[in-house]
Amino acid sequence: MNHWYDDILKHDFPTFIGKTLHTADPSARYQPNWHIELIAEYLEAARRGEITRLIINMPPRMLKSQCVSIAWPAWLLGHDPSARIMAASYSAALAVRHSLDCRQVITSDWYRWLFPHTHLARDQNEKHKFMTTGRGFRFATSVGGTATGEGGNFLILDDPMNPAQAMSAVARERVLRWYDHTFSTRLNDKKRGVIVLVMQRLHEDDLTAHLLSKGGFTHLNLPVIAEARSIYHFGSVSKTREPGDILHPAREDAALLDRAKRELGAQGFSAQYQ
């Protein structure tokens, strides 16, 4: 392998994210963008313990799961094989799919070359949970699913609610109750453990609103179209968005966003994309 490129992969998280996308989906083409670099900066701060509670709100199809649920656990385990990670999504099938994609990265030749001290244990290598020989692991569950006996240093919650259920007060309350009474209690270290929620907004009373009302969370909000002048400055990333600026036009340009607005309606588009 190219040792110069290896060094970048090992120390530059955005480059690593792009590599994991090709591994998880060889047909996909990675299109770098400033928002991926910004998300990477926040996740690196979380890895270092500088942020312990993080909410990332962003529209669908902008690589949120690739960044947070697939690449980041692989990155964490590469740099610390003892890291213990729990990752949840609204459905068991989605949670397992993210787990399998992450495992595909960790078992790839390039990853094993990059992180030679991270090996998967033979006695715990399943779809929903795989463990390293350093006794770190990635455990996948779903909202409402069991987490009995499991705990982690990093808790990831990726899209806790199915958009089709967003208008149901009962469904929303179920998510809030599960987070408060089950998921958030799974941290091994309440002071230093990290919780990351990444989701598209779905309702004014969704989990993002619930957690922001409690306080204590760092909030990164990335609407697909800037409605006002917005300045993002964190780590090495500095970006100013003017009104009307599209988040990632190479992935979804104005024409595609107009179509989405027609299909979802103004309220649905505003909730999921803005």
VOLO-997577 format. One record per atom (N, C-alpha, C): x, y, z. Coordinates in steps of 0.05 Angstrom, whole numbers, plus 5000, padded with zeros to 4 digits. Example, Ala and Ser with C-alpha at 12.3 -4.5 7.8 and 13.67 -1.06 7.14 Angstrom:
residues 2
526448865156 524649105156 526449345156 525749555142 527349795143 525850015157 
This chain:
residues 274
501749765000 500050005000 501750255000 500550474993 501950734992 502250835021 504650855031 505050925059 504251215065 504451395045 503551665049 500551675051 499151525034 496251515036 495351375061 496751165069 496151025094 496151215118 498251385118 498451575141 496051765141 495251855118 492852035116 490451885126 490051635116 487751475124 487551445154 489851405166 489951335195 489451585212 490051815202 489852055218 487852265209 486752225185 484752425174 482152285172 480352345190 477752205191 476052245165 475852485154 474252505129 475252325107 477852305104 478952115083 478251835090 478351765115 477551495124 474551445118 472851645122 470051615116 469651535087 471051685069 470851625040 471651345034 473751245046 474650975042 472650765051 471350825074 469450635084 466950615066 466150845054 463850835036 464350655013 466750665001 467350484978 467350194987 468250145012 468249865022 465449765027 463749925040 461049845046 459349825021 459850005002 458250014977 460050074954 461349874942 463249914920 462150074897 459550074894 458350214871 458050514877 458250594902 457850874909 460351044903 459951294897 462151474891 462251684914 464451694927 464751884949 465152174938 463452354948 463652634939 464252804964 466752874968 467453024992 465853294994 465353385018 464053635022 464753745050 464454005053 465254125078 463554015102 461053945098 459453855120 460453585131 461653415114 462753165123 465253225140 466853415131 469253495147 468353605174 466153765174 465253875199 464253665218 462653475208 461653255225 464053105236 466053055219 468452915228 469853055251 469953325250 471153475271 469653445298 467053445296 465453415320 465753125332 465852935314 466152655324 468952605335 470952735324 473652715335 473752845363 472353065366 472253195392 470853005412 468752865403 467452675420 469252435427 470852345408 472752125413 474752205434 475552455433 477552555453 476352625480 473652615481 472352675506 471852975511 472253135490 471753425492 468753485490 467353315477 464353335475 463353065485 461453065503 460352815513 457352775505 456052985497 453252975488 453053135462 452253005441 452253125414 449753055399 448453255387 446253215369 447053325342 446653165321 447153255294 444453225279 443453445270 440953445253 441753505225 440953335207 441553375179 439553225162 439253295136 437253165119 438152885111 436252735100 436852465091 438752465067 440152245063 441752205039 444252375038 445152465062 447552635063 449852495078 449752225078 451952055090 452052065120 449752125133 449852135162 450451865175 449151655164 449551395175 452351285169 453351345145 456051265137 458051395156 457651645162 459551785179 459451685208 456951675219 456651635248 456351345256 454851185241 454250915249 456150705237 457450765215 459150575202 462150655205 462850885195 465650965195 466651025224 465051165240 466051245266 466551015285 464750815287 465450575304 468050435294 468350415268 470850285258 473250455265 473050715263 475150905271 475750885300 473750875317 474150855346 475550595353 474750375341 475950115347 478750095336 479250225314 481950225302 483950365320 483050585332 484850745349 484850645378 482750495385 482550385413 480950125411 482249895409 480849635406 479149565431 479449715452 477849665476 475249835478 474850005458 472450185458 469950015457 467950095472 465449945473 463150125463 461950035442 460050205427 457350065425 455250215431 452550125426 451350315405 450050195386 448950355364 446050265359 444150455358 441350385355 440150545332 438050425320 436450565300 433550485305 431750605289 428950555295 428050265289 429450125272 428749845266 431149665270 430549415277 432749225281 434149165254 432649165232 433849105206 435849325198 435149575203 436949795197 439449785215 439049735240 441249715259 443249495251 442149265243 443849045235 445349105209 443949245191 445249315165 447649495170 447349695188 449649865195 451849705208 451149515225 453049345238 454649175218 453249065199 454548905178 456449065161 455549315155 457349495139 459849565154 459549615180 461849685197 463749445198 462649205202 464248965204 465748915177 464348975155 465648945129 468149125127 467949365138 470249545139 472549425155 471849335180 473849245199 475248995189 473948835173 475148585163 476448625136 476448865125 477648915099 480748905101 482048845079 484948825079 486249095086 485149315075 486449575080 486149655109 483849595121 483449665150 485349505167 485649255162 487449085178 490349165175 491049265151 493749375147 494049635163 491949795163 492050055176 492150035206 490549845217 490349815246 490949525253 493449445252 494249165256 493649065284 493149235303 492549145331 489649095336 487949155316 485049115319 484248865305 483548655320 482648405309 479948325320 478248205304 475648115315 476047845328 474747815351 474947565366 473247345353 474147105353 472646885341 470146815357 470246855384 468146755401 465746955402 466047195390 463847385390 463947545364 462847435343 462847555317 460147505303 458147645312 455447615302 454447855287 452147835274 451048065259 450548305277 449448255301 448648485318 450948565337 452848385341 455048455359 457648315351 459648475347 462348355343 464248485363 466148325372 468048405393 470848385383 472648555393 475448535386 476948365407 479348285400 480948135419 481748315443 481448585439 481848765461 479448805478 477348645473 474848645488 473148895483 473749045463 471949255454 469849135435 467649275430 465649165413 463849385401 462349295381 460149455370 457549285373 455649385388 453149245393 450849395380 449249265364 447049385350 444349315363 442649505367 439949455377 438049655364 435549635371 433549805359 431949955381 430650165373 429050315392 426750125402 426650095428 424749905440 425949635444 428249585432 429549325435 431049305461 431949065467 433249005492 436149105492 436949205515 439749265519 440749155546 439148975557 439748855583 442548725583 444048805603 446748685606 448848815588 448049005571 449949135553 450549415563 452949515558 453649785565 455849875547 456350135545 458350225527 459550495536 461850555524 463150815528 462051025508 461050915485 459951085464 457150975456 455151145459 452451075451 451651235426 450851095405 450151235380 447151175375 445651385370 442851345363 442451485336 441951325315 441751415288 438851375277 437551595273 434751595264 433051425283 432251525306 430751375325 427851325318 426851465298 423951445291 423551415261 421751235253 420951205226 419351455217 420151595196 418651835188 415651785184 414851545178 412051485174 410451495200 411851485223 410551485249 410751755263 411951955250 412652205263 410252355274 407952325261 405552475269 404052345292 404952105300 403651965322 404852045349 403252165366 404152245393 405051995409 403551775405 404251525420 407051425411 407551435385 410151335375 412451515384 411951775384 414051965393 414651925423 412551885439 412851845467 414351585473 413851385457 415251125460 418251165456 419051325437 421951375432 423151535455 421751735465 422851895487 423151725512 421151565517 421251395541 423451185539 423751065516 425950865513 428650995516 429051245505 431551375508 432151435538 430151555551 430551645579 431051405598 429551195594 429450975614 431150735607 431950715582 433550485573 436250565561 436150705539 438550755524 440550925539 439651155550 441551335563 442751215588 441551005599 442550885624 444750685618 445450635592 447350435585 450250525585 450650775591 453450875592 454950745615 457350645610 458950535631 460050745650 460550985639 461651205654 459951445648 458251525668 456251735663 457652005658 459952045669 461352305666 462852325640 464252125633 466052135610 464951995585 462851825589 461651685566 460351885547 460151795522 459251965500 456651865488 454752055484 452251985470 452052165446 451652045423 451252195398 448552115385 446952315381 444452285367 444652415339 444152265318 444152385291 441452315279 440052515268 437452465258 436452695240 434652635223 433152835209 430852925228 430353185229 428053275246 425453185233 423653095250 421052995240 418653135252 419053255275 416753385289 417853575310 416253775317 417253965337 417453845365 416253605369 416453465394 418053205391 419953195374 421552955370 423752935391 425452735388 427552685408 429552915410 430153035387 431953265388 430853485406 428253555402 427053765418 427053685448 426553435453 426453335481 429153365495 431353295480 433953315492 434953605494 434353765474 435154045475 433754185498 431254115504 429854235526 431154165553 432453935555 433853865579 436454005583 437754075560 440254215561 442654025563 445054125559 447453965562 448453845536 447053885514 447853765488 449053985470 451253915457 452354065435 450554005410 449754215396 447854185374 449054275347 449254095328 450154165301 447754135283 446754355272 444454355255 445254425227 444554245208 445354275180 442954255161 441354465159 439154455140 440154435111 438554315094 439354275067 439654535051 437854735058 438055005046 438255205069 440355365068 440655575089 438455775087 437155825109 434956025110 435956295119 438256305132 439456555141 442456525139 443856735142 446856725142 447756565166 449256355161 450156175183 453156145181 454456155204 457256125206 457855865222 459355685210 460255445223 463255465227 464055445251 466955455257 467555265280 468855045273 469554845293 471954685283 473954665301 476354525293 477654665269 478354515249 479654625225 477754715204 475054695209 473054765189 471855035195 471855205175 470555465178 468855505152 466255535155 464455565132 462355765138 461855945119 459656125121 457656065099 455156025107 452955965088 451256215085 450656295061 448856515056 446056395050 443956565054 441256465049 440956345021 439856105021 439455974995 441655774988 443855775003 446055584998 445055305003 445655124984 444954844987 447254695000 446454505018 448454375035 450554215019 449554055000 451453884984 450353864956 450654064939 449354064913 450253844895 452653724900 453553504883 451853254888 450653234911 448953004917 445953074911 445053304920 442353384914 442353684907 441753734881 441754014872 438954134875 438654374865 436054514869 433754364856 434254254832 432054104818 431153864835 433053714846 432253484862 430853564888 431753784899 430453874924 427653984918 427254104895 424554194887 422653954884 423753734873 422153494870 421353384897 423353374915 422853274942 420753444956 420853704952 418853874964 416053824954 415853764928 413253704916 412153434927 413953244930 413152974938 412452964968 413953114985 413553105013 411453315023 411053525007 409453745016 411153935032 410254175035 411854385048 412554315077 410654205092 411054135120 413053905123 412653695106 414453465108 417253535099 417553695079 420153775070 421553945091 420154135103 421254305123 422254135147 420653935155 421453775178 423953605172 423953465149 426053275144 428653405133 428253625118 430553735104 431553995116 429854135131 430654395141 431154405171 
